[in-house]
Amino acid sequence: MAELTLDGVTKVFTEDDGNEIVAVDEVSVDIQDGEFLVLVGPSGCGKSTTLRMVAGLESITSGEIRLAGNRINDKPPAERDIAMVFQSYALYPHMTVAENMSFGLEESTEMADDEISRIVDETTEMMGISDLRERKPADLSGGQQQRVALGRAIVRDPEAFLMDEPLSNLDAKLRATMRTELQRLQEELGVTTIYVTHDQTEAMTMGDRIAILDGGVLQQVGTPLECYHTPNNEFVAGFIGDPSMNFFEMDVDRNQLLGDLFEYPLTPAQQESVDEAREVTFGIRPEDIDIEVDGTVDSEFEFEVTVDVVEPRGDENTIHLTFDRDVDDPETFTATVSGLRQLQAGDAVVATFPPEAIHLFDVDSGAALHNRSLDVPEATEQLV
């Protein structure tokens, strides 16, 4: 097992007409020995290209990749001591499970046949597929094929695992099961792992840390909770979380924010963080908004709004709310409440935006100026 370092890694593609497309732009991240790092971002953000450069399947335009302190930029894939699990599983259809898992060892090592067989036996037992050893891929379910693909990587005992959206072809229930199995396996094996996904649920639940990409640029690296509660910028704040954070563009007027829909007072700490900004983007997560039916507006943090749409999810309800109750196509924002709360479209309610829960972002750059307080009792500072 080893530390894996990406140092200013860049990939530029040149089109037939000579135009250059920067797919990955100076990505730098240190992945610790045994760490599970998830690369996450929207489609086309450069996460799979980054993974392919680490694997040696894509050349590097500039920068350096080091494994266990050794530069591997120019090493062919077979010499990098890295195992990759693909989205498509990439199993040989004419081979049995055992043959698929042993093929790499037979081709790349001088290991004796009985030793290879022993390793395959141990791995199929670990993966719970020992009874499938003689089956071919066409006779396996999607989940079973995924276990074979993982097993084929495990038998190589590599320095690092690379996983490119390995669960995307599975149904929702099986994906949830396999997420747990993958976490357990990775912890048991202790292998440095990069896992690529566009699914933020996988990112939040699986990674020791997550690295968020957008447009080939690394936006933030941190624990899932750090990225959720203290995002570096508006993109991270909006991408991480479902439903997404609510955003409102507002003007700064000394100790308050003025918007088209509402006004909001600032605490001294918030005023200081805004500094000289004249406009900011106000953000608040749906679960931080408190909803009261038949309530009255008793503070500057409370607002009369109307329920536009209710989306039941079982354990919770997603409520779409609007300040513009008389508009045909109103601008809405979302709140989440307990699934036992009974709300209907058209209900008049009071929404509270607690001062300790708000985020403020620079309108032009999107950079975070102020993130929510994680020390809730302190957030009720007196206003000036």
Helices and strands as residue ranges (DSSP letters): E 4-14, E 20-31, E 36-40, H 47-55, E 62-67, E 70-71, G 77-79, E 82-85, H 97-108, H 113-127, G 130-132, G 137-139, H 142-154, E 160-164, H 172-189, E 192-197, H 200-206, E 209-214, E 217-222, H 224-229, H 234-239, E 246-253, E 256-258, E 263-265, H 268-274, E 279-284, G 286-288, E 290-293, E 302-312, E 316-322, E 332-338, E 348-352, G 355-357, E 359-362, E 368-370, G 376-379
